[in-house]
Amino acid sequence: MGFLFATFRKDIARWRQDYVAVLIWLGIPLMLGGLITAMTDGGDDSGPMGSLLIADLDDTLLSGFVAGAFSQDELSDLIGVKLVSPEEGALIIEAGDASAFLTIPAGFQDALINNTPATLELKTNPSQTILPGINEDITGVLLDAGFYLQAAFSDEIARITESTELTDPSDIVVSGIAVEIQNKIELLAPMLSPPLLDLEIVEPPPAEPRPDYGLLFLPGVVLMALMFTSQGLSADYWAERESGTLRRLVSTPGLLHRFVVGKALAAGVLMLIIGGITLLLGFAYHEIQWNKFLPSLVWIGFSGVGLFAWFSALQMLLPNPKAANLLTTILVFPLLMMGGSFFPMEALPDWLAAIGRLSPNGFVVDRLSGELTSASAWTFTAASWGIVAAMTLSGLLLCSWRLQSGFARK
């Protein structure tokens, strides 16, 4: 056991001196994870996406209806309305700080009532594509609605206009206009909204709240750090061989197994440090329950040793360090793509996600995602631990076999 711990201390001391590589293995995933989280973080969604400036030069009841129509229900979440003067609106839209600028001319209400031409001027922001078009379409719909209302209720509108000129219109006049409008509405209602279907609304069962999209990236980012670390540490067998360490071990085969286990333990400590920092930042940012931190840390530490063992075995199967480094580097990125590091498993097509979960890192990501999004801690099953144990043990045995079969003697 003394030689095992000597190997462990030697590797820890060597990797502690190579802090630049450790910072790279940790920094690249954190940088990519930060960028991804920033892009997917929707914020509080408290403000509208676009803005509409309105200069109401008419300042009448009907011109107020136009401004009010943009503030109704869902539109208010999409478009914010601001009343401005013509000069202020022109400056803001020219600066590109609004989606559109609508000018309602003086005499708009009179023109609508008397069925005479009136021009509404709408200036849009050329740097935006969707929101200006929405403003233009809504304005057109409002004008069409005004035209049809004027055509249908022209007589009543004229009588309302005449009555407003009276100092004190009688109740008979007001009630007569109201009755005429009501009669026309009852006449038009069947043509505008015929009861063709009986609609029964069934409330769906309440859906379980989904975790925020940024949280789905966290397991993949953690495994990205472990993959880079595993691939970098696996090249250490070639460094040991070129320094002559492995040739001195060949004469004592019993020490080879301890040598492999010692390097695996040292790699596991480094995995816990790098993975732990990544997890710690993710837990703090996403406000994950802290009782899940320890099982998640143990899971990635154990899994990281398995990844290191298999990357090391692949390195020793190649004829030279350049070919070994090239193959493992090429292998890392497809595994990251399929294993949920660049895209969460939930965002991938079902067939591709199924393939990704069969990859070593994808399997670890999938189980870690389940732990982070579950209601309780320690959700890793015995079968999951068994699979990771089998992966780790088989990788270490393959490394020992390769050392005994000639890799250490060359």
N, C-alpha and C positions, 0 to 999 in steps of 0.2 A: 504493500500500500504506500510505502514511502516514495517509490518511484512514480506512482500515479499522482500523488500530491506535488511532487517535484515538477512533473510535467505541467500540472495545473498552474503552479506559481510562476513557472517560466513563461507560459503563454500569456498569463495576465500581465506580467511585467512588460513583455514585448509589445502587446497590443495597447497598453497604457501609454507607451512612448509614441506609438503611431496614432496620436490623437486626431491628426488631420483626416485620416481615413474614417475614423469613427464619426467625426463631425459631418463628413460627406454622407455616410450611410444614414445618419439621423436627419441631416438638413434637407436633403432632396425630398423625402416623403413629407416632411413638415411643410416645406414650401409648396409642393403640389397640393397637399391636403388643405392648406390655408387658402390657396387660390380657388380650389373647387368649392370649399365651404362658402367663400365670399360670393361666388357666382350663384350658388344655389340658395343662399340665405335670402328669403323673401322679405326680411324685416317685419315691421308691424302692419304693413299694408294700410296705414291710416290715411294716406292722402290720395287724391285722384291721380290717374296716370297722365291726364292732359288737362289743358285749361282753355277756356273760351272767353274772350273779351267781348263785351257787348256795350256799344255806345247807343243809348236810347235817346234819340233826339225828339221823339214824339211824346214820350212820357205820358201815355194814356193807358187805359185799361187793357186794350188788346195788345199793345206793344209789351206790356208787362207779362201777358200770357206767354209771349214768345220766350222771354228770359226764364220764366218759371218752368216751361216745358223741359228745359235742359237740366233742371234740378230735381227731377222726379226719380225716385226709387233707384233702379240699377244705374241709370245715367249719371246720377250724382257720384257714384263710386268710380266712374270712368272719366267723367269730365267735370272739372270745377269751373263755375261761372263767376266772372268778376265784372261788375259794372264800372266802366271807365269813361272818360271824356274822349272825344275823337283824337285829340292831340296825344293824350297818354297812350291810347290804344295803338296809334300808329308807331310810336316809339318802341313799345314793347314787342309788337309783331315784327318790326324791322330788325330788332335785336335777336329774334329767334327764341324769345322767352315765353311763347304761347303757341298753342296749336292752331288757333284761328281767331279772327277779329271780325265781328259782325256789327254793321252799322244799320240801325233802324231809322229811316229818314223821318223828318217832321211831316205830318199829314198822313202817316201810315194808316191810322184808324179810319180817317175820313175816306181815304182811297179804298180801303177794304169794304166799308159800308156802302159807298156809292158805286162800287164796281168800276173804279178808275185805275189806271196803271200806277204802280209804285215800285221802286227799285230798292231792294235790300242788297247792300254790298258786303260780300264775305271774302276776306283775305285769309289765305291759309299759309302755314309754315312749310316751305319746300323741303326742309330737312327732315320732316316727319312724313310718314306714308299713310298709316291707318287712321289715326285720330282726326286729321283734317278731313278725310273722306267721310268719317262718321258725322262730323259737324255739318258737312255739306248735305249729306243725305237727310239728316234730321230737319235741317232748315227747309229743304225741298218738301218733305212730308208735311211740315207745319203750314207751308204756303198752299199746298194742295188741299189740306183740310180746311183752311180759311176760304178757299175758292168754293168748295162744295157746300160749306155752311152758308156762305153768302147766297149761293144759288138756291138753296132749299128754304132759307128763312129771310129772303130779301124784303118781303112785305113787313114781317114782324120787326126786322132790324130798322127799317124806315120808320115805323111807328114808335119804336123805342127812341130813336134819334129825335123825332118830333116831340115826344113827351119830355125828354130831358131839357128841352128849351122852355118848357112851362115852369112857372115858379112853383106850383103845387099841383102836380097831376093827380086827378081824382082816382079813388080806389077802383072805380068802374073801368077806367082806361087801363090801369095796371093789371087788374084781374082778367080783362078781355085779352090782353096780349099774352098773358100766361096760359090761358085756356087754348088760344090758337097754337102756341108753341107745343103744348102738351098733345093736342090733337095730331099735329104733324109728326111728332115723335112716335106716337102710337101707330100711325099709318106707315112710317118708314121702318119701324123696328123689325117686323117680320121679314122684310127684304134684306136688312143688314145683318140680322143675326137669327136665321131660322133654326129651330131646335131639331137638328138632324140626328143628334146623338145624345144619349143619356150618359153623362160622365160620372163615374163613381171613383172617388179618390181614396186609395188605400194607403195608409201610412206605412212605409217600410220599417222594419225593426231598426233600432238605433245601431249604427255601425260603430265598431270599435275604433277609437282614435288611432290614427296612423302616426308613427314617429316622423319627426321632421326629416326632410330629404337629406340634409347635411349629415345627420346621424348615420344614414345608410352607407355613407362613404368611409366612416371611421374604421370599421374592421379592415377594409381594403387598404387604407393608408397604413395601418399598423403592420399588416402583412407585407406591404411594400418595403417598409423599413427592415423587416426580418429577412426578406428575400435578398435585398442588397447586402445586408450583413452576412448572410449565409454564403452568398456567392463570393464575397470578398475574403472571408475567413477560410474558405475551402482551398484557396490557392496556397495556404500556409504549408500544406504537405510538400509542395514543390520547393518552397523555400527551405524546409527542413532537409529535403533530399540534397539540394545543392550546397547546403552548409556542411554536409557530411554527418548529420545527426542520425539519419536512418541507417547508414552503413554500419555504424557502431552498434546498432540494435539487432542486426541480423544474427549475430553470434549468440544472442540470448532471446530466443523466440518468445519466451514467457513474458518478456517485458513489452512486446508489441501490443498486446491487448490492453495493458495498463496505459501505455502511451496513447492509444486511441481513446480510451475512456477519459484520460486526463485532459486531452484536447477538447473532447466533447463537453466536459464539465466547465472548462474555461469559456468555451463558446456559449454555453447556456447562461453563464453569469453576464456576459456581454449582451446576449439576447434580452435578459431580464432588464438590464439597464436601458437599452435603446427602446425596447418595446414598452417598458414601464413609463418612460418619459412621454412617449407618444400617447399612451393610454391616459396618463395623468392629465395632459392638456385636453384630450378629447372629453374626458369625464367632466372636467371643470367647465369647458365651453358649452357642452350640451346638457349639463346639469343631470347627469346620470346618477342613479342611486349608488352610493359608495360601497354598499355591501356586495356589489358585483365586481369591484375592482380586484380583489384578491383572486377569485376564481378565474377571471379573465387573464390576470398576470401569470398565474400558474399554467394556464392553457397555452398561452403564446410562448412561454419559456420552454415548456416541454416540446411543443411543436417546432419551435425554432431549432432545437437540437436535432430533431429528425430531418429538417430541411438541410442543416449543415452537414449531417452525415451523408446524405445522398448527393449533395453537391460535391463533397470531398471524394466520394466514390467515383463520380463521373470524371472529376479532375484526374484521378489516378488511372483511369482507363484509357486516357489519351496519351499519345507518344511524347509530347513535349508541352511545356507550360504555355506557349503561345496558342497552340491548338486547344488546350484545355480551357484557357481563359476566353477564347473566342466562342467556343461551343456553349459554355455556361452563360456567357453574356447574351448570346443570341437566344438561348432558352428562357432567360428570365422574362423578357418582355412579352412573348406570347402567353406565358403563364400568368403574368400580371393582368393582361387584357382579359383573359378568360376567367381569371380567379377573383374578379370583383374589385381590383385595385383602381382601375380607371373608370369603370362603370359598375354601380352596385348590381348585385344579382337580380334584384327586383326590376331593374330597368332593361335587362337583357331579354331577348326572345326565349321562350321556354326551352327550346331545343339546345340553344347555346348555354343557357344557365345550367341545364342538366349536365352538359359536358364539363362546364366550369367547376361544378361541385365534385366531379370525379378527379380533378387535378389536386395535388397535395395541398397547395396554398388555398385553392377554392374550397376544399373540404374544411380547412381551418377557419376560413372567413365565414362560411355558412354557419358553423357551430357558434362562432363568436358573435355573429349577428343575432342569433337566437338568444344568446345570453344577455346581450345589451338591450334588446327590445322586449324581453320577457317581463312578467310581473314580479318574478322572484329570482333569487340568485341560485348558483350552482345547478344550472339546467343541463350541464354536459352529462350525457348518458355514459354508462359503463362501456357500451359498444364503441362510442367515440374515443374514450380513453384507450381502449384496446387497439383501435386502428392506429392511433398516433404512436402507441408503444410498439406495435409491430413495425411501423415505418421506421422508427428510430433504431430499434434493435437490428432490423435487416440492413439498414444503412451502415451501422457500426460494424456488423459482421462482414459486410462486403469490403469495408475499408481494411479490416484486419487481414482478410484473405488476400487482398491486393498487395499489402505490405509483405506478406509471407511468400507470395507467388512471383516475386521478382522486382516489384517497383522499388523497394529499398536498396536493391543491389546494383541498380543501373547507375 
